[in-house]
Amino acid sequence: MVDLKTKIGNLVMKNPIMTASGTFGYGTEYADFMDISQIGGIIVKGTTLNHREGNPYPRMAETPSGMLNCVGLQNKGVDYFVEHIYPTIKDIDTNMIVNVSGACIEDYVATAAKINALKEIPAIELNISCPNVKQGGMAFGTTCEGAHAVVEAVRKVYDKTLIVKLSPNVTDIAAIARSVEEAGADAVSLINTLMGMAIDAEKQVPLLSTITGGLSGPCVKPVALRMVWQVSKAVSIPIIGLGGIMNATDAIEFFLAGASAIQIGTANFIDPTTALKVADGIKNYLERHGCSSVSEIVGALKVG
């Protein structure tokens, strides 16, 4: 018998499949397509301290084997989430996880503290790819010092499972991962989107209002796999892998590279039921290879 149960920190999941923030709304939007309680965890869209309108349109563009977005963390703020969204998702029988973003450390801390008080939210995912407005716009997650500082501050007010989402737009992601582990992270998720851009050659204009945006989809998978592999050699906390996972084979590659769980992102826009199909495919793979749990293939890549 194959057991897909997975543990990340104190977070116990019925399977190692999560849906990535920004690609699955608040989960309820997908309830007409599937039984969302069968997903191991749902990471809801990015939540900030205050209301954000996001960036002007156009803010999405299709690219070869992927897509660009510059949505800009559009949301109504954490107080609206607590009062209006939380009551509609708190009884869903899976792990509802909030992605927390901010423009300064104080924003992260205040938002995390409010989420910490919500009984049925067992974890947060800290998005440290946000620009630190007090430091000239450089993302928290692009320096060890910035990443450590925001995680350390949030850890003081947040006592549940703390996942930190790492930016791939760095020279040494393993060093960043070590810094957030030292600061108190229970797990890391990687990768966030890669910076990219697209141009309309005929009109001679960028396709996104912000010119550049975040690249996701199958095209980023090789980069994501490489970074998961590197981070797995650098930290002892669990890794959640994401980046271009479209099917079970993709997911298994991430497990072999060192991830203990994975997130489905862009694939949700193509097939809303991808997460459940991936779970079934993983189970089939484990049965064929004589494994009883996912943990048996985590980091099992044969090299050298």
VOGU-3710 file (C-alpha; in Angstrom, 3 decimals, decimal comma):
1> mvdlktkign> 0,000/0,000/0,000  1,269/3,448/-0,957  0,889/6,185/1,649  1,085/9,692/0,186  0,948/11,406/3,589  3,631/14,094/3,847  4,892/16,245/6,717  6,414/19,710/6,338  7,375/21,074/9,749  4,242/20,569/11,843
11> lvmknpimta> 2,115/20,601/8,711  0,613/17,174/7,958  -0,718/16,770/4,412  -2,740/13,892/2,938  -0,462/14,043/-0,116  2,578/16,112/-1,174  0,640/18,237/-3,660  -0,030/21,933/-3,093  -1,396/24,587/-5,409  0,823/27,624/-5,883
21> sgtfgygtey> -0,151/31,083/-4,717  -1,699/33,266/-7,386  -2,800/30,331/-9,548  -5,657/28,912/-7,499  -7,413/31,963/-6,044  -8,712/31,143/-2,572  -9,461/27,558/-3,568  -13,223/27,986/-3,643  -13,049/29,192/-7,259  -12,043/25,655/-8,283
31> adfmdisqig> -14,652/23,801/-6,226  -16,933/23,379/-9,270  -14,201/21,460/-11,100  -12,913/19,129/-8,397  -12,976/18,096/-4,763  -10,440/20,615/-3,480  -10,253/18,860/-0,099  -8,258/16,108/-1,838  -5,290/18,454/-2,376  -2,560/18,303/0,261
41> giivkgttln> -2,482/22,062/0,650  -3,861/25,179/-1,025  -1,719/28,316/-0,910  -4,066/31,235/-1,389  -3,220/34,353/-3,367  -0,703/36,821/-1,977  -1,961/38,806/1,020  -0,537/42,154/2,095  -1,117/44,415/5,082  -3,058/46,976/3,047
51> hregnpyprm> -5,306/46,919/-0,015  -3,429/46,739/-3,320  -4,903/47,439/-6,749  -2,051/45,693/-8,526  -0,450/46,852/-11,754  -2,226/48,361/-14,785  -3,338/46,110/-17,633  -2,041/44,358/-19,678  -0,425/42,199/-17,016  -0,297/38,735/-18,553
61> aetpsgmlnc> 1,390/37,540/-21,745  1,806/34,087/-23,216  5,343/33,054/-24,153  6,797/29,886/-25,694  6,237/27,087/-23,126  5,182/29,536/-20,460  3,631/32,837/-19,460  4,613/36,193/-18,021  2,642/38,056/-15,388  2,888/41,357/-13,548
71> vglqnkgvdy> -0,356/41,201/-11,568  1,291/43,057/-8,712  -0,180/41,284/-5,673  -3,711/42,587/-6,178  -5,704/41,898/-2,991  -7,932/43,680/-0,484  -5,530/43,434/2,452  -5,206/41,158/5,456  -8,107/42,651/7,447  -10,485/41,963/4,557
81> fvehiyptik> -9,070/38,442/4,349  -9,671/37,860/8,064  -13,217/39,221/7,999  -14,509/38,013/4,639  -12,320/35,291/3,107  -11,289/33,273/6,148  -14,886/32,394/7,146  -15,478/30,901/3,675  -12,349/28,704/3,633  -11,700/27,746/7,264
91> didtnmivnv> -13,810/24,571/7,105  -12,290/23,177/3,897  -10,780/19,801/4,779  -7,226/20,533/3,670  -4,372/22,816/4,683  -5,276/26,380/3,773  -2,012/28,336/3,679  -1,655/32,099/3,260  1,056/33,633/1,097  2,263/36,775/2,895
101> sgaciedyva> 3,930/39,692/1,116  5,099/43,147/2,161  6,991/46,283/1,202  8,942/46,510/4,459  9,684/44,220/7,408  7,009/45,899/9,529  4,378/45,002/6,909  5,387/41,339/6,951  5,340/41,215/10,742  1,932/42,882/11,100
111> taakinalke> 0,354/40,665/8,435  1,864/37,461/9,845  0,683/38,333/13,347  -2,906/38,729/12,141  -2,761/35,397/10,273  -1,222/33,711/13,316  -4,443/34,350/15,228  -6,526/32,349/12,731  -7,007/28,860/14,162  -7,638/27,066/10,867
121> ipaielnisc> -4,638/28,492/8,997  -1,772/26,100/9,899  1,009/27,764/7,911  2,103/30,802/5,956  4,339/31,070/2,922  6,520/34,158/3,118  7,091/35,743/-0,289  10,491/37,404/-0,005  10,633/38,289/-3,712  8,917/41,594/-2,891
131> pnvkqggmaf> 10,820/44,882/-3,328  11,976/46,395/-0,046  10,862/50,002/-0,426  13,118/51,133/2,421  16,166/49,788/0,616  15,562/51,301/-2,798  13,396/48,527/-4,193  15,810/45,581/-3,975  13,904/42,382/-3,184  14,331/40,994/0,338
141> gttcegahav> 15,179/37,605/-1,093  18,129/38,689/-3,223  20,569/39,097/-0,300  21,295/36,819/2,632  21,025/39,761/5,002  17,628/40,884/3,693  16,198/37,377/3,674  17,470/36,645/7,185  16,125/39,915/8,576  12,544/39,485/7,373
151> veavrkvydk> 12,322/35,814/8,360  13,814/36,461/11,803  11,317/39,264/12,426  8,306/37,212/11,314  9,446/34,185/13,333  9,073/36,249/16,517  5,334/36,750/15,936  4,442/33,572/14,039  4,431/30,233/15,881  3,032/27,855/13,243
161> tlivklspnv> 4,726/26,347/10,185  6,737/29,041/8,403  7,535/28,370/4,739  9,775/30,851/2,920  9,416/31,196/-0,863  12,759/31,873/-2,484  13,484/34,085/-5,478  15,458/32,501/-8,334  16,777/35,905/-9,419  19,958/35,512/-7,384
171> tdiaaiarsv> 23,526/34,307/-7,917  23,612/31,805/-5,022  20,213/30,447/-3,981  21,802/27,909/-1,613  23,282/30,738/0,465  19,880/32,463/0,651  18,279/29,170/1,732  20,835/28,712/4,502  20,203/32,243/5,745  16,438/31,724/6,092
181> eeagadavsl> 16,984/28,343/7,769  19,232/30,042/10,317  16,565/32,723/10,836  13,947/30,127/11,785  12,202/28,955/8,617  10,556/25,534/8,885  10,720/24,936/5,122  11,566/26,657/1,853  9,608/26,680/-1,389  11,317/27,330/-4,708
191> intlmgmaid> 11,282/28,732/-7,224  9,294/31,903/-7,568  9,053/33,322/-11,089  12,079/34,287/-13,175  12,287/37,856/-14,434  11,523/38,153/-18,130  9,893/40,317/-20,772  8,013/40,049/-24,056  7,761/42,461/-26,976  5,192/43,054/-29,736
201> aekqvpllst> 7,548/43,399/-32,703  4,951/44,970/-35,030  3,831/47,627/-32,584  7,335/47,877/-31,110  5,996/47,951/-27,547  6,311/45,668/-24,521  3,446/43,220/-23,957  3,281/43,994/-20,222  2,403/47,352/-18,681  5,420/47,097/-16,372
211> itgglsgpcv> 7,711/46,040/-19,258  9,152/43,125/-17,259  7,308/40,420/-15,341  7,533/36,983/-13,795  8,073/34,003/-16,090  6,448/30,675/-15,179  5,459/27,421/-16,864  7,341/24,455/-18,373  10,163/26,668/-19,650  11,417/27,334/-16,097
221> kpvalrmvwq> 11,474/23,696/-14,940  15,149/22,980/-15,681  16,160/26,054/-13,678  13,839/25,111/-10,819  15,144/21,538/-10,701  18,733/22,756/-10,609  17,988/25,134/-7,751  16,068/22,531/-5,725  19,028/20,173/-6,152  21,475/22,839/-4,975
231> vskavsipii> 19,359/23,857/-1,986  18,835/20,228/-0,941  22,600/19,977/-0,435  22,701/23,162/1,629  19,844/22,923/4,177  18,292/20,337/6,490  14,737/21,736/6,442  12,167/20,387/3,929  12,002/21,775/0,410  8,802/22,364/-1,556
241> glggimnatd> 9,574/22,355/-5,272  7,726/24,303/-7,937  8,329/25,653/-11,389  6,818/24,210/-14,539  5,290/21,073/-13,022  2,633/19,932/-15,498  2,285/16,215/-14,707  3,329/13,454/-12,322  6,638/12,824/-14,076  7,612/16,452/-13,549
251> aiefflagas> 6,697/16,156/-9,863  8,745/12,974/-9,435  11,787/14,706/-10,917  11,503/17,318/-8,152  11,294/14,610/-5,470  14,386/12,914/-6,879  16,185/16,276/-6,825  15,415/16,685/-3,125  11,933/18,172/-2,718  9,627/16,673/-0,067
261> aiqigtanfi> 6,497/18,234/-1,591  5,610/20,161/-4,730  3,339/22,947/-5,920  1,263/23,090/-9,086  1,080/26,596/-10,558  0,658/27,575/-14,202  -0,787/24,124/-15,032  -3,931/25,063/-13,075  -4,808/27,562/-15,815  -4,690/24,808/-18,435
271> dpttalkvad> -6,397/22,013/-16,486  -7,995/22,848/-13,115  -7,766/19,186/-12,059  -4,002/18,876/-12,585  -3,256/18,553/-8,854  -5,405/15,438/-8,452  -4,047/13,874/-11,651  -0,510/14,450/-10,398  -1,351/12,800/-7,071  -2,706/9,740/-8,878
281> giknylerhg> 0,360/9,603/-11,107  2,730/9,766/-8,144  0,889/6,902/-6,465  1,147/4,826/-9,630  4,876/5,560/-9,939  5,547/4,550/-6,328  3,612/1,309/-6,788  5,585/0,463/-9,939  8,875/1,108/-8,170  7,966/-0,839/-5,045
291> cssvseivga> 7,898/2,203/-2,766  5,431/2,677/0,089  5,890/6,442/0,563  7,126/9,539/-1,229  9,939/9,939/1,296  11,666/6,908/-0,236  12,405/8,824/-3,447  13,179/12,237/-1,954  16,759/13,071/-2,924  17,205/9,612/-4,468
301> lkvg> 18,737/10,879/-7,696  21,590/8,589/-8,750  24,642/10,634/-9,617  28,290/9,791/-10,128
//
